[in-house]
Amino acid sequence: MAVKEIVLKDLDVTKFIEEKAKEVAGLVGDGVAINALSGGVDSSAVTMLGHKALGKRLKTYFIDNGIMRAGEPQRIKALFKGLGVDIEIIDAQDEFFNALKGITDPEEKREAITQAFYKDVFGRLVRKSGAKHLLQGTILTDVDETIAGIKRQHNVFEQLGIDPQKAFGYKIIEPLIQLRKDGVRKVAAGLGLPESAYKRIPFPGPALAARVIGEATKERVEIARKANAIVEEDLSHTGAFQYMAILHQDRVTGMRDGKRDFGLQIEVRCWDSIDARKATPTKVPYETLSKLADRIVAEVPGVVSVTYNITKKPPSTIEAI
Ligand code: XMP
């Protein structure tokens, strides 16, 4: 069934929240539901909406899959504690790195993450909690790109003809599916999330694995994590839609301490966009880029080259895989 979009100008935030909370409560009935919070704006909004609808009957987990940004599990747990929502952190690092082992193809990587999330980790949490429903923050852009065959977004099933009940043993509820990022941000603000949460730059479900070209090993993800932390610090003042660091697979010849160093390449991307459907590279001042490159080569071991993407989406996409 086609999803009916709610465009920003037609979005009545209070009404939307009331209606969706009612809908979620009706679907879950007197049962329990689970959801996974990644700390991004979509899953943060769903967490608040789910708790409004279900209270303690929604169990929220942070899946520590080893591919999240630096310091995330503790930061997100503390933020939500302040909002009255308890989060349980699940250590699933080994499971995800095992699932990603040896995989270099982008779509296979995405599929490996999907299976590790939905079949293994959520499957186990559903059995443990007795939940029959998983609440998740899929938005319309995720659905569009998956259907178009551009990227298999980790959280899209029904539109691909996959029945989550059959495939994984539980139903999925997607209260934000009619919205795009701009709409979700307004709903997140309406749900009482602080600006630091609802204005946060988007982060993909496949996390840093989407920013490591080639195999996403623990070591390579750590390099991407360090570089992403620097990019987030140095580019946050731009107010851009999204910014990131990508670790390339190819090495290039560099030099360090007067010796040849066949080292790593980091690509920096910074995007201006409204809703992620189209995006243009931000005209970041050259001085800022130059300082960023100096920091990355100084602070991220093994990096000898930093480049800045100047290609629009389309034909590029926001993430590298
Ligand atoms: P792309 O790379 O397709 O990204 O231009 C568009 C927006 O979506 C984010 N993104 C994802 N979000 N699951 C998500 O929930 C995914 O699998 C996924 N892949 C990309 C990306 O960060 C950008 O904001």
py3Dmol code that shows the C-alpha trace and the ligand (Angstrom):
import py3Dmol

protein = """\
ATOM      1  CA  MET A   1       0.000   0.000   0.000  1.00  0.00           C
ATOM      2  CA  ALA A   2       1.363   3.427  -0.965  1.00  0.00           C
ATOM      3  CA  VAL A   3       2.227   5.680   1.968  1.00  0.00           C
ATOM      4  CA  LYS A   4       0.410   9.033   2.011  1.00  0.00           C
ATOM      5  CA  GLU A   5       2.920  11.799   2.623  1.00  0.00           C
ATOM      6  CA  ILE A   6       2.213  14.569   5.149  1.00  0.00           C
ATOM      7  CA  VAL A   7       4.107  17.600   3.892  1.00  0.00           C
ATOM      8  CA  LEU A   8       5.460  20.109   6.387  1.00  0.00           C
ATOM      9  CA  LYS A   9       2.877  22.813   5.672  1.00  0.00           C
ATOM     10  CA  ASP A  10       0.017  20.376   6.359  1.00  0.00           C
ATOM     11  CA  LEU A  11       1.532  18.967   9.554  1.00  0.00           C
ATOM     12  CA  ASP A  12      -0.436  19.795  12.693  1.00  0.00           C
ATOM     13  CA  VAL A  13       2.058  18.581  15.291  1.00  0.00           C
ATOM     14  CA  THR A  14      -0.315  18.336  18.277  1.00  0.00           C
ATOM     15  CA  LYS A  15      -2.954  16.493  16.259  1.00  0.00           C
ATOM     16  CA  PHE A  16      -0.354  14.198  14.689  1.00  0.00           C
ATOM     17  CA  ILE A  17       1.054  13.226  18.091  1.00  0.00           C
ATOM     18  CA  GLU A  18      -2.408  12.587  19.571  1.00  0.00           C
ATOM     19  CA  GLU A  19      -3.532  10.514  16.581  1.00  0.00           C
ATOM     20  CA  LYS A  20      -0.362   8.453  16.341  1.00  0.00           C
ATOM     21  CA  ALA A  21      -0.245   7.789  20.089  1.00  0.00           C
ATOM     22  CA  LYS A  22      -3.842   6.561  19.894  1.00  0.00           C
ATOM     23  CA  GLU A  23      -3.030   4.412  16.874  1.00  0.00           C
ATOM     24  CA  VAL A  24      -0.001   2.829  18.592  1.00  0.00           C
ATOM     25  CA  ALA A  25      -1.992   2.182  21.782  1.00  0.00           C
ATOM     26  CA  GLY A  26      -4.763   0.560  19.703  1.00  0.00           C
ATOM     27  CA  LEU A  27      -2.360  -1.705  17.797  1.00  0.00           C
ATOM     28  CA  VAL A  28      -0.430  -2.869  20.868  1.00  0.00           C
ATOM     29  CA  GLY A  29      -3.634  -3.320  22.939  1.00  0.00           C
ATOM     30  CA  ASP A  30      -2.795  -4.551  26.426  1.00  0.00           C
ATOM     31  CA  GLY A  31       0.463  -6.156  25.254  1.00  0.00           C
ATOM     32  CA  VAL A  32       4.006  -4.847  25.396  1.00  0.00           C
ATOM     33  CA  ALA A  33       6.197  -3.432  22.644  1.00  0.00           C
ATOM     34  CA  ILE A  34       9.897  -2.823  22.257  1.00  0.00           C
ATOM     35  CA  ASN A  35      11.883  -0.232  20.358  1.00  0.00           C
ATOM     36  CA  ALA A  36      15.516   0.480  19.704  1.00  0.00           C
ATOM     37  CA  LEU A  37      16.830   3.966  20.258  1.00  0.00           C
ATOM     38  CA  SER A  38      19.896   4.960  18.268  1.00  0.00           C
ATOM     39  CA  GLY A  39      19.939   8.565  19.428  1.00  0.00           C
ATOM     40  CA  GLY A  40      19.014   9.890  15.989  1.00  0.00           C
ATOM     41  CA  VAL A  41      16.014  12.182  15.660  1.00  0.00           C
ATOM     42  CA  ASP A  42      13.705   9.490  14.172  1.00  0.00           C
ATOM     43  CA  SER A  43      14.208   6.868  16.865  1.00  0.00           C
ATOM     44  CA  SER A  44      14.222   9.549  19.581  1.00  0.00           C
ATOM     45  CA  ALA A  45      10.829  10.811  18.385  1.00  0.00           C
ATOM     46  CA  VAL A  46       9.425   7.280  18.229  1.00  0.00           C
ATOM     47  CA  THR A  47      10.695   6.574  21.753  1.00  0.00           C
ATOM     48  CA  MET A  48       8.904   9.620  23.170  1.00  0.00           C
ATOM     49  CA  LEU A  49       5.741   8.905  21.177  1.00  0.00           C
ATOM     50  CA  GLY A  50       5.777   5.242  22.207  1.00  0.00           C
ATOM     51  CA  HIS A  51       6.174   6.134  25.863  1.00  0.00           C
ATOM     52  CA  LYS A  52       3.321   8.621  25.601  1.00  0.00           C
ATOM     53  CA  ALA A  53       1.151   5.879  24.108  1.00  0.00           C
ATOM     54  CA  LEU A  54       2.257   2.880  26.162  1.00  0.00           C
ATOM     55  CA  GLY A  55       4.106   4.118  29.252  1.00  0.00           C
ATOM     56  CA  LYS A  56       6.003   1.320  30.937  1.00  0.00           C
ATOM     57  CA  ARG A  57       4.649  -1.201  28.408  1.00  0.00           C
ATOM     58  CA  LEU A  58       7.246   0.059  25.946  1.00  0.00           C
ATOM     59  CA  LYS A  59      10.698  -1.307  26.615  1.00  0.00           C
ATOM     60  CA  THR A  60      13.418   0.800  24.978  1.00  0.00           C
ATOM     61  CA  TYR A  61      16.853  -0.577  24.177  1.00  0.00           C
ATOM     62  CA  PHE A  62      20.037   1.001  22.914  1.00  0.00           C
ATOM     63  CA  ILE A  63      21.752  -1.630  20.811  1.00  0.00           C
ATOM     64  CA  ASP A  64      25.470  -1.106  21.265  1.00  0.00           C
ATOM     65  CA  ASN A  65      26.471  -2.640  17.962  1.00  0.00           C
ATOM     66  CA  GLY A  66      30.023  -1.305  17.959  1.00  0.00           C
ATOM     67  CA  ILE A  67      29.382   0.904  14.912  1.00  0.00           C
ATOM     68  CA  MET A  68      27.851   3.930  16.639  1.00  0.00           C
ATOM     69  CA  ARG A  69      29.453   7.317  17.129  1.00  0.00           C
ATOM     70  CA  ALA A  70      31.887   7.981  19.983  1.00  0.00           C
ATOM     71  CA  GLY A  71      30.358   7.946  23.488  1.00  0.00           C
ATOM     72  CA  GLU A  72      26.797   7.380  22.248  1.00  0.00           C
ATOM     73  CA  PRO A  73      25.351   4.676  24.553  1.00  0.00           C
ATOM     74  CA  GLN A  74      26.022   6.598  27.788  1.00  0.00           C
ATOM     75  CA  ARG A  75      25.130   9.994  26.330  1.00  0.00           C
ATOM     76  CA  ILE A  76      21.758   8.784  25.026  1.00  0.00           C
ATOM     77  CA  LYS A  77      20.927   6.855  28.187  1.00  0.00           C
ATOM     78  CA  ALA A  78      21.600   9.981  30.295  1.00  0.00           C
ATOM     79  CA  LEU A  79      19.595  12.248  27.977  1.00  0.00           C
ATOM     80  CA  PHE A  80      16.521  10.027  28.125  1.00  0.00           C
ATOM     81  CA  LYS A  81      16.832   9.450  31.860  1.00  0.00           C
ATOM     82  CA  GLY A  82      16.433  13.206  32.176  1.00  0.00           C
ATOM     83  CA  LEU A  83      13.200  12.903  30.174  1.00  0.00           C
ATOM     84  CA  GLY A  84      11.901  10.123  32.427  1.00  0.00           C
ATOM     85  CA  VAL A  85      12.577   7.258  30.007  1.00  0.00           C
ATOM     86  CA  ASP A  86      14.691   4.301  31.112  1.00  0.00           C
ATOM     87  CA  ILE A  87      16.878   2.716  28.473  1.00  0.00           C
ATOM     88  CA  GLU A  88      18.616  -0.618  28.638  1.00  0.00           C
ATOM     89  CA  ILE A  89      21.929  -0.869  26.790  1.00  0.00           C
ATOM     90  CA  ILE A  90      22.445  -4.186  25.000  1.00  0.00           C
ATOM     91  CA  ASP A  91      26.009  -5.153  24.163  1.00  0.00           C
ATOM     92  CA  ALA A  92      25.805  -6.711  20.701  1.00  0.00           C
ATOM     93  CA  GLN A  93      29.219  -5.668  19.393  1.00  0.00           C
ATOM     94  CA  ASP A  94      30.548  -9.148  18.699  1.00  0.00           C
ATOM     95  CA  GLU A  95      27.345 -10.159  16.936  1.00  0.00           C
ATOM     96  CA  PHE A  96      27.562  -7.233  14.511  1.00  0.00           C
ATOM     97  CA  PHE A  97      31.273  -7.529  13.790  1.00  0.00           C
ATOM     98  CA  ASN A  98      30.830 -11.262  13.167  1.00  0.00           C
ATOM     99  CA  ALA A  99      27.964 -10.513  10.785  1.00  0.00           C
ATOM    100  CA  LEU A 100      30.105  -7.955   8.924  1.00  0.00           C
ATOM    101  CA  LYS A 101      33.179 -10.152   8.700  1.00  0.00           C
ATOM    102  CA  GLY A 102      34.586 -10.475   5.191  1.00  0.00           C
ATOM    103  CA  ILE A 103      31.801  -8.433   3.547  1.00  0.00           C
ATOM    104  CA  THR A 104      32.849  -5.637   1.214  1.00  0.00           C
ATOM    105  CA  ASP A 105      29.805  -5.182  -1.051  1.00  0.00           C
ATOM    106  CA  PRO A 106      27.709  -2.193   0.171  1.00  0.00           C
ATOM    107  CA  GLU A 107      24.299  -3.811  -0.210  1.00  0.00           C
ATOM    108  CA  GLU A 108      25.510  -7.062   1.366  1.00  0.00           C
ATOM    109  CA  LYS A 109      26.812  -5.028   4.286  1.00  0.00           C
ATOM    110  CA  ARG A 110      23.439  -3.355   4.713  1.00  0.00           C
ATOM    111  CA  GLU A 111      21.708  -6.729   4.525  1.00  0.00           C
ATOM    112  CA  ALA A 112      24.075  -8.235   7.129  1.00  0.00           C
ATOM    113  CA  ILE A 113      23.247  -5.359   9.503  1.00  0.00           C
ATOM    114  CA  THR A 114      19.518  -5.751   8.849  1.00  0.00           C
ATOM    115  CA  GLN A 115      19.654  -9.460   9.680  1.00  0.00           C
ATOM    116  CA  ALA A 116      21.792  -8.906  12.780  1.00  0.00           C
ATOM    117  CA  PHE A 117      19.350  -6.249  14.026  1.00  0.00           C
ATOM    118  CA  TYR A 118      16.002  -7.731  13.189  1.00  0.00           C
ATOM    119  CA  LYS A 119      16.527 -11.462  13.293  1.00  0.00           C
ATOM    120  CA  ASP A 120      19.194 -11.931  15.917  1.00  0.00           C
ATOM    121  CA  VAL A 121      19.093  -9.019  18.364  1.00  0.00           C
ATOM    122  CA  PHE A 122      15.424  -7.936  18.176  1.00  0.00           C
ATOM    123  CA  GLY A 123      14.321 -11.571  17.851  1.00  0.00           C
ATOM    124  CA  ARG A 124      16.014 -12.282  21.164  1.00  0.00           C
ATOM    125  CA  LEU A 125      14.667  -9.122  22.835  1.00  0.00           C
ATOM    126  CA  VAL A 126      11.143  -9.891  21.644  1.00  0.00           C
ATOM    127  CA  ARG A 127      11.337 -13.386  23.160  1.00  0.00           C
ATOM    128  CA  LYS A 128      12.796 -12.018  26.391  1.00  0.00           C
ATOM    129  CA  SER A 129      10.240  -9.220  26.793  1.00  0.00           C
ATOM    130  CA  GLY A 130       7.176 -11.076  25.496  1.00  0.00           C
ATOM    131  CA  ALA A 131       6.564  -8.189  23.042  1.00  0.00           C
ATOM    132  CA  LYS A 132       4.634  -8.766  19.851  1.00  0.00           C
ATOM    133  CA  HIS A 133       5.415  -5.378  18.338  1.00  0.00           C
ATOM    134  CA  LEU A 134       8.532  -3.429  17.447  1.00  0.00           C
ATOM    135  CA  LEU A 135       8.110   0.333  17.114  1.00  0.00           C
ATOM    136  CA  GLN A 136      10.493   2.011  14.728  1.00  0.00           C
ATOM    137  CA  GLY A 137      11.174   5.376  13.148  1.00  0.00           C
ATOM    138  CA  THR A 138      11.122   4.610   9.444  1.00  0.00           C
ATOM    139  CA  ILE A 139      10.487   7.799   7.443  1.00  0.00           C
ATOM    140  CA  LEU A 140       9.292   8.318   3.900  1.00  0.00           C
ATOM    141  CA  THR A 141      12.741   8.996   2.425  1.00  0.00           C
ATOM    142  CA  ASP A 142      13.917   5.566   3.666  1.00  0.00           C
ATOM    143  CA  VAL A 143      10.996   3.944   1.866  1.00  0.00           C
ATOM    144  CA  ASP A 144      11.449   5.927  -1.383  1.00  0.00           C
ATOM    145  CA  GLU A 145      15.111   5.067  -1.809  1.00  0.00           C
ATOM    146  CA  THR A 146      14.620   1.416  -0.985  1.00  0.00           C
ATOM    147  CA  ILE A 147      11.757   1.030  -3.459  1.00  0.00           C
ATOM    148  CA  ALA A 148      13.758   2.880  -6.113  1.00  0.00           C
ATOM    149  CA  GLY A 149      16.528   0.317  -5.586  1.00  0.00           C
ATOM    150  CA  ILE A 150      19.069   3.015  -4.719  1.00  0.00           C
ATOM    151  CA  LYS A 151      19.888   1.787  -1.223  1.00  0.00           C
ATOM    152  CA  ARG A 152      18.392  -0.957   0.841  1.00  0.00           C
ATOM    153  CA  GLN A 153      17.572   1.109   3.929  1.00  0.00           C
ATOM    154  CA  HIS A 154      18.008  -1.092   6.948  1.00  0.00           C
ATOM    155  CA  ASN A 155      14.505  -0.521   8.260  1.00  0.00           C
ATOM    156  CA  VAL A 156      12.211  -1.091   5.255  1.00  0.00           C
ATOM    157  CA  PHE A 157      10.332  -4.402   4.838  1.00  0.00           C
ATOM    158  CA  GLU A 158       6.646  -4.231   3.981  1.00  0.00           C
ATOM    159  CA  GLN A 159       7.225  -2.112   0.861  1.00  0.00           C
ATOM    160  CA  LEU A 160       9.645  -4.790  -0.359  1.00  0.00           C
ATOM    161  CA  GLY A 161       7.046  -7.517   0.179  1.00  0.00           C
ATOM    162  CA  ILE A 162       8.714  -8.773   3.368  1.00  0.00           C
ATOM    163  CA  ASP A 163       6.306  -9.660   6.180  1.00  0.00           C
ATOM    164  CA  PRO A 164       8.217  -9.016   9.453  1.00  0.00           C
ATOM    165  CA  GLN A 165       5.851 -11.351  11.313  1.00  0.00           C
ATOM    166  CA  LYS A 166       6.876 -14.226   9.039  1.00  0.00           C
ATOM    167  CA  ALA A 167      10.513 -13.240   8.686  1.00  0.00           C
ATOM    168  CA  PHE A 168      11.256 -12.312  12.297  1.00  0.00           C
ATOM    169  CA  GLY A 169       8.247 -13.300  14.446  1.00  0.00           C
ATOM    170  CA  TYR A 170       6.894  -9.844  15.373  1.00  0.00           C
ATOM    171  CA  LYS A 171       4.939  -6.933  13.880  1.00  0.00           C
ATOM    172  CA  ILE A 172       6.506  -3.572  13.098  1.00  0.00           C
ATOM    173  CA  ILE A 173       4.710  -0.279  13.798  1.00  0.00           C
ATOM    174  CA  GLU A 174       6.008   2.816  11.971  1.00  0.00           C
ATOM    175  CA  PRO A 175       4.257   5.955  13.238  1.00  0.00           C
ATOM    176  CA  LEU A 176       6.533   8.410  11.374  1.00  0.00           C
ATOM    177  CA  ILE A 177       6.340   6.810   7.954  1.00  0.00           C
ATOM    178  CA  GLN A 178       4.300   9.660   6.393  1.00  0.00           C
ATOM    179  CA  LEU A 179       6.907  12.254   7.341  1.00  0.00           C
ATOM    180  CA  ARG A 180      10.259  13.401   6.066  1.00  0.00           C
ATOM    181  CA  LYS A 181      13.108  14.668   8.206  1.00  0.00           C
ATOM    182  CA  ASP A 182      11.787  18.229   8.452  1.00  0.00           C
ATOM    183  CA  GLY A 183       8.426  16.940   9.717  1.00  0.00           C
ATOM    184  CA  VAL A 184      10.044  14.540  12.198  1.00  0.00           C
ATOM    185  CA  ARG A 185      12.059  17.373  13.711  1.00  0.00           C
ATOM    186  CA  LYS A 186       8.865  19.341  14.398  1.00  0.00           C
ATOM    187  CA  VAL A 187       7.176  16.301  15.921  1.00  0.00           C
ATOM    188  CA  ALA A 188      10.272  15.584  18.040  1.00  0.00           C
ATOM    189  CA  ALA A 189      10.175  19.148  19.377  1.00  0.00           C
ATOM    190  CA  GLY A 190       6.436  18.761  20.065  1.00  0.00           C
ATOM    191  CA  LEU A 191       7.185  15.618  22.063  1.00  0.00           C
ATOM    192  CA  GLY A 192       9.431  17.586  24.420  1.00  0.00           C
ATOM    193  CA  LEU A 193      12.831  16.511  23.125  1.00  0.00           C
ATOM    194  CA  PRO A 194      15.556  19.140  23.637  1.00  0.00           C
ATOM    195  CA  GLU A 195      16.971  21.059  20.673  1.00  0.00           C
ATOM    196  CA  SER A 196      20.200  19.043  20.914  1.00  0.00           C
ATOM    197  CA  ALA A 197      18.124  15.968  20.023  1.00  0.00           C
ATOM    198  CA  TYR A 198      15.622  17.253  17.462  1.00  0.00           C
ATOM    199  CA  LYS A 199      18.135  19.407  15.605  1.00  0.00           C
ATOM    200  CA  ARG A 200      20.764  16.694  15.602  1.00  0.00           C
ATOM    201  CA  ILE A 201      22.192  15.857  12.203  1.00  0.00           C
ATOM    202  CA  PRO A 202      20.842  12.620  10.690  1.00  0.00           C
ATOM    203  CA  PHE A 203      22.792   9.415  11.215  1.00  0.00           C
ATOM    204  CA  PRO A 204      22.109   6.271   9.177  1.00  0.00           C
ATOM    205  CA  GLY A 205      20.799   2.986  10.581  1.00  0.00           C
ATOM    206  CA  PRO A 206      23.841   1.073   9.305  1.00  0.00           C
ATOM    207  CA  ALA A 207      25.831   3.636  11.320  1.00  0.00           C
ATOM    208  CA  LEU A 208      29.591   3.896  10.777  1.00  0.00           C
ATOM    209  CA  ALA A 209      29.489   0.781   8.589  1.00  0.00           C
ATOM    210  CA  ALA A 210      27.943   3.121   5.981  1.00  0.00           C
ATOM    211  CA  ARG A 211      31.059   5.281   6.301  1.00  0.00           C
ATOM    212  CA  VAL A 212      33.679   2.565   5.869  1.00  0.00           C
ATOM    213  CA  ILE A 213      34.162   1.568   2.245  1.00  0.00           C
ATOM    214  CA  GLY A 214      35.136  -2.089   2.128  1.00  0.00           C
ATOM    215  CA  GLU A 215      35.162  -4.375   5.146  1.00  0.00           C
ATOM    216  CA  ALA A 216      33.867  -2.791   8.370  1.00  0.00           C
ATOM    217  CA  THR A 217      36.228  -4.370  10.870  1.00  0.00           C
ATOM    218  CA  LYS A 218      36.459  -3.167  14.472  1.00  0.00           C
ATOM    219  CA  GLU A 219      39.749  -1.393  13.689  1.00  0.00           C
ATOM    220  CA  ARG A 220      38.470   0.324  10.529  1.00  0.00           C
ATOM    221  CA  VAL A 221      35.255   1.417  12.260  1.00  0.00           C
ATOM    222  CA  GLU A 222      37.375   2.909  15.059  1.00  0.00           C
ATOM    223  CA  ILE A 223      39.247   5.016  12.480  1.00  0.00           C
ATOM    224  CA  ALA A 224      35.940   6.206  10.985  1.00  0.00           C
ATOM    225  CA  ARG A 225      34.630   6.923  14.520  1.00  0.00           C
ATOM    226  CA  LYS A 226      37.607   9.156  15.347  1.00  0.00           C
ATOM    227  CA  ALA A 227      37.384  11.018  12.035  1.00  0.00           C
ATOM    228  CA  ASN A 228      33.594  11.474  12.353  1.00  0.00           C
ATOM    229  CA  ALA A 229      33.986  12.900  15.863  1.00  0.00           C
ATOM    230  CA  ILE A 230      36.440  15.508  14.551  1.00  0.00           C
ATOM    231  CA  VAL A 231      34.221  16.397  11.583  1.00  0.00           C
ATOM    232  CA  GLU A 232      31.187  16.774  13.862  1.00  0.00           C
ATOM    233  CA  GLU A 233      33.121  19.058  16.193  1.00  0.00           C
ATOM    234  CA  ASP A 234      34.631  21.214  13.483  1.00  0.00           C
ATOM    235  CA  LEU A 235      31.608  21.527  11.182  1.00  0.00           C
ATOM    236  CA  SER A 236      28.739  21.855  13.673  1.00  0.00           C
ATOM    237  CA  HIS A 237      28.986  25.663  13.461  1.00  0.00           C
ATOM    238  CA  THR A 238      28.110  25.512   9.729  1.00  0.00           C
ATOM    239  CA  GLY A 239      24.498  24.571  10.554  1.00  0.00           C
ATOM    240  CA  ALA A 240      24.612  22.210   7.556  1.00  0.00           C
ATOM    241  CA  PHE A 241      22.051  19.398   7.180  1.00  0.00           C
ATOM    242  CA  GLN A 242      24.624  16.627   7.658  1.00  0.00           C
ATOM    243  CA  TYR A 243      28.395  16.157   7.764  1.00  0.00           C
ATOM    244  CA  MET A 244      30.560  13.091   7.999  1.00  0.00           C
ATOM    245  CA  ALA A 245      33.893  11.403   7.401  1.00  0.00           C
ATOM    246  CA  ILE A 246      34.275   8.363   5.176  1.00  0.00           C
ATOM    247  CA  LEU A 247      37.153   5.921   5.315  1.00  0.00           C
ATOM    248  CA  HIS A 248      38.146   4.826   1.835  1.00  0.00           C
ATOM    249  CA  GLN A 249      39.316   1.350   0.924  1.00  0.00           C
ATOM    250  CA  ASP A 250      42.170   2.449  -1.337  1.00  0.00           C
ATOM    251  CA  ARG A 251      45.412   3.583   0.188  1.00  0.00           C
ATOM    252  CA  VAL A 252      47.613   6.328  -1.235  1.00  0.00           C
ATOM    253  CA  THR A 253      51.272   7.162  -0.920  1.00  0.00           C
ATOM    254  CA  GLY A 254      52.020   9.788   1.675  1.00  0.00           C
ATOM    255  CA  MET A 255      55.004  10.665   3.808  1.00  0.00           C
ATOM    256  CA  ARG A 256      55.505  10.884   7.511  1.00  0.00           C
ATOM    257  CA  ASP A 257      58.736  11.813   9.327  1.00  0.00           C
ATOM    258  CA  GLY A 258      60.517  11.885   5.969  1.00  0.00           C
ATOM    259  CA  LYS A 259      59.556   8.302   5.151  1.00  0.00           C
ATOM    260  CA  ARG A 260      57.094   6.805   2.699  1.00  0.00           C
ATOM    261  CA  ASP A 261      53.726   5.984   4.315  1.00  0.00           C
ATOM    262  CA  PHE A 262      51.227   4.108   2.130  1.00  0.00           C
ATOM    263  CA  GLY A 263      48.330   5.383   4.196  1.00  0.00           C
ATOM    264  CA  LEU A 264      44.600   5.833   4.578  1.00  0.00           C
ATOM    265  CA  GLN A 265      42.270   8.295   2.875  1.00  0.00           C
ATOM    266  CA  ILE A 266      39.404  10.098   4.561  1.00  0.00           C
ATOM    267  CA  GLU A 267      36.731  11.839   2.524  1.00  0.00           C
ATOM    268  CA  VAL A 268      34.779  14.610   4.237  1.00  0.00           C
ATOM    269  CA  ARG A 269      31.211  15.328   3.138  1.00  0.00           C
ATOM    270  CA  CYS A 270      29.058  18.221   4.312  1.00  0.00           C
ATOM    271  CA  TRP A 271      25.560  18.669   2.889  1.00  0.00           C
ATOM    272  CA  ASP A 272      22.945  21.371   2.541  1.00  0.00           C
ATOM    273  CA  SER A 273      19.523  19.779   2.212  1.00  0.00           C
ATOM    274  CA  ILE A 274      15.927  20.136   3.349  1.00  0.00           C
ATOM    275  CA  ASP A 275      14.809  16.535   3.488  1.00  0.00           C
ATOM    276  CA  ALA A 276      17.724  14.400   2.195  1.00  0.00           C
ATOM    277  CA  ARG A 277      16.086  13.765  -1.176  1.00  0.00           C
ATOM    278  CA  LYS A 278      18.409  16.221  -2.875  1.00  0.00           C
ATOM    279  CA  ALA A 279      21.554  17.681  -1.387  1.00  0.00           C
ATOM    280  CA  THR A 280      24.300  20.128  -2.306  1.00  0.00           C
ATOM    281  CA  PRO A 281      27.797  20.221  -0.828  1.00  0.00           C
ATOM    282  CA  THR A 282      28.085  23.083   1.659  1.00  0.00           C
ATOM    283  CA  LYS A 283      30.467  25.852   0.623  1.00  0.00           C
ATOM    284  CA  VAL A 284      32.627  25.397   3.710  1.00  0.00           C
ATOM    285  CA  PRO A 285      35.351  28.098   3.917  1.00  0.00           C
ATOM    286  CA  TYR A 286      38.697  26.778   2.722  1.00  0.00           C
ATOM    287  CA  GLU A 287      40.307  27.768   6.040  1.00  0.00           C
ATOM    288  CA  THR A 288      37.890  25.510   7.943  1.00  0.00           C
ATOM    289  CA  LEU A 289      38.583  22.601   5.589  1.00  0.00           C
ATOM    290  CA  SER A 290      42.301  23.110   5.866  1.00  0.00           C
ATOM    291  CA  LYS A 291      42.176  23.068   9.690  1.00  0.00           C
ATOM    292  CA  LEU A 292      39.969  19.986   9.549  1.00  0.00           C
ATOM    293  CA  ALA A 293      42.477  18.156   7.354  1.00  0.00           C
ATOM    294  CA  ASP A 294      45.324  19.100   9.725  1.00  0.00           C
ATOM    295  CA  ARG A 295      43.365  17.744  12.692  1.00  0.00           C
ATOM    296  CA  ILE A 296      42.403  14.496  10.959  1.00  0.00           C
ATOM    297  CA  VAL A 297      45.951  13.641   9.866  1.00  0.00           C
ATOM    298  CA  ALA A 298      47.296  14.579  13.302  1.00  0.00           C
ATOM    299  CA  GLU A 299      44.668  12.764  15.387  1.00  0.00           C
ATOM    300  CA  VAL A 300      43.617   9.753  13.331  1.00  0.00           C
ATOM    301  CA  PRO A 301      46.405   7.192  13.030  1.00  0.00           C
ATOM    302  CA  GLY A 302      47.439   6.170   9.531  1.00  0.00           C
ATOM    303  CA  VAL A 303      45.614   8.893   7.576  1.00  0.00           C
ATOM    304  CA  VAL A 304      47.716  10.641   4.926  1.00  0.00           C
ATOM    305  CA  SER A 305      44.996  12.129   2.707  1.00  0.00           C
ATOM    306  CA  VAL A 306      41.817  14.126   3.367  1.00  0.00           C
ATOM    307  CA  THR A 307      39.498  15.137   0.531  1.00  0.00           C
ATOM    308  CA  TYR A 308      36.237  17.122   0.386  1.00  0.00           C
ATOM    309  CA  ASN A 309      33.311  15.956  -1.749  1.00  0.00           C
ATOM    310  CA  ILE A 310      31.967  18.541  -4.216  1.00  0.00           C
ATOM    311  CA  THR A 311      29.344  16.386  -5.953  1.00  0.00           C
ATOM    312  CA  LYS A 312      25.598  16.982  -5.561  1.00  0.00           C
ATOM    313  CA  LYS A 313      22.953  14.359  -4.722  1.00  0.00           C
ATOM    314  CA  PRO A 314      21.912  13.120  -7.263  1.00  0.00           C
ATOM    315  CA  PRO A 315      23.980  11.508  -8.707  1.00  0.00           C
ATOM    316  CA  SER A 316      25.845  11.148  -5.397  1.00  0.00           C
ATOM    317  CA  THR A 317      24.028   9.959  -2.297  1.00  0.00           C
ATOM    318  CA  ILE A 318      24.541  11.412   1.171  1.00  0.00           C
ATOM    319  CA  GLU A 319      26.255   8.397   2.682  1.00  0.00           C
ATOM    320  CA  ALA A 320      29.036   6.613   0.810  1.00  0.00           C
ATOM    321  CA  ILE A 321      27.478   3.150   0.817  1.00  0.00           C
TER     322      ILE A 321
END
"""
ligand_1 = """\
24
XMP
P 21.445 8.603 1.264
O 22.822 8.111 1.577
O 20.557 7.505 0.788
O 20.852 9.072 2.657
O 21.438 9.787 0.361
C 19.660 9.809 2.838
C 19.495 10.049 4.323
O 19.165 8.814 4.988
C 20.186 8.422 5.899
N 20.361 6.973 5.721
C 19.662 6.056 6.412
N 18.768 6.182 7.387
N 18.550 3.818 7.479
C 18.215 5.058 7.933
O 17.393 5.143 8.845
C 19.463 3.608 6.503
O 19.741 2.467 6.135
C 20.060 4.794 5.947
N 20.950 4.971 4.972
C 21.128 6.319 4.830
C 21.409 9.246 5.521
O 22.268 9.466 6.617
C 20.784 10.525 4.995
O 20.423 11.419 6.028
"""
view = py3Dmol.view(width=600, height=400)
view.addModel(protein, "pdb")
view.setStyle({"model": 0}, {"cartoon": {"style": "trace"}})
view.addModel(ligand_1, "xyz")
view.setStyle({"model": 1}, {"stick": {}})
view.zoomTo()
view.show()
